[in-house]
Amino acid sequence: MKKFKVYELECATKNDIELLISYKLASILDYAKDLPEEEKEKIIIYVQSTIPKQINEYKIILINDKKVGCLLLEKYEDGVLLAEIYLDENYRGKGIGTNILNNILNNNFKVYLWVYKENIPALNFYKKLGFIIKKTTENRYFMQFDKSYK
């Protein structure tokens, strides 16, 4: 398995809207399989309407000039919210996400994120990095990383 340690982030443009929509829907619908069709339709409409509004906040993850994922960080309370991180399936497990997360954690005192309860690999990964569960909903956990806990 080839490991990729080097990645680049570039600002998303309007040309990336459809790609970002497909990434976000894949990451949501993979863990929301049991939702009623009506709820899935609401999610699709929401995603299609919000991504164009947030386009300037998204970063595209590049490996060898190929678009392989996206990242969305937002200011949140006393830190940042990792609102989205997505990698194409072929690029998972190769160190890219770990590198990105470590850079985010090194550059921020507090980092927050949501993770689907069913996404056990991600949940375990975040716990290993030092995130703790702060809040629970029916389908997701709200997690926090705080350097002062270390």
C-alpha positions, 0 to 999 in steps of 0.5 A: 500500500502506497503511503502519501505524506505530502498533500496540498490544500487549495482554495475551492472555486465555483468549479468545485461545487458539484465535486464538494456536493458529491463528497458531502452527500457521500459522507452523510448518506454512508452513515444515514442509510436508515433514514426515510427517503423524505429525510434523505431528500431534505439532506440533499436539498440542504447540501445543494443550497449550503455548499455554494454559500460556503465555497470560499471556506472549503479547501480541496485536498490535492495529491500530485495535483489530483483532487482527492478530497476536501476540508472545511474548517470553521471558527467555533467558540474558542477554537475551530470546528472541523466541519468536514474532511473527506477523502476519496476511498482510494486515498484513505488509510495512506496517512493523508487524513492523519497528516491533515488532522495533526496539522490542524491539532498542532495549529489550534488549541481547541478543535471540535467535530461531529462524527457519526456513531456508526463510523467506528474507525473514525471515532476510534481514530479521533479518540486516539488523537485525544478527542473526547465526547462532549455531547451525544445525539441519536446518530452522532457524537460531538467531540472536542480536542483540547491541548490543555488535556494533554 
